[in-house]
Amino acid sequence: MNFDPLLDALAGPGWISVPDFLPDTMARTVATECAVRWDEGEFQRAGVGRGTGLAIREDVRRDHVLWLDREQAGRAQTAWLDIIEELRVAMNRGLFLGLREYEGHFAIYPAGGFYKAHLDRHENTQARIITAILYLNDGWQPGDGGELKIWTTPDDKDGAFELVEPRMGTLVLFRAGDFWHEVLPANKTRMSITGWFRI
């Protein structure tokens, strides 16, 4: 897999959206695994903050998550984690980021779900360096909602922004501590894998 365009974007503007990053068959297999785990009741409500400060805040976010675990992963999830590991190595070689690990989760936004504008780096920590989002929505159409709104100037939540449609197989990468973003309200169930490369 050629990661050069991703590395160039991270080194330059700091973010990139790549339609059809995953082949359709593989993306659909990952989406099926996500949906099955949802149907089996394995997801939990997502919170805001971390550790003892973690809290459910319905005014901020309304999604459900299931953390990825290679030891319990199905074949599709394992294949995705293998690609993520290749990307981690490529970013370290090309951008000298010193990334040590990846953490990620399946995320499901039921109809009406959203996530207000935020940065992906927790307060008083520098661990999360790069955010990676893979969208898993088959047949997404304009009007379905759930777009990613990302402000395209680092540390600027009032300037120019772009909307990324959460279409099956699309990958978004950006510097976790620099780019404000939000998930606009979804009008139907919206699925993704969201994760972070960490130092």
Order of alpha helices (4+ residues) and beta strands (2+ residues): alpha-beta-alpha-beta-beta-alpha-beta-beta-beta-beta-beta-beta-beta-beta
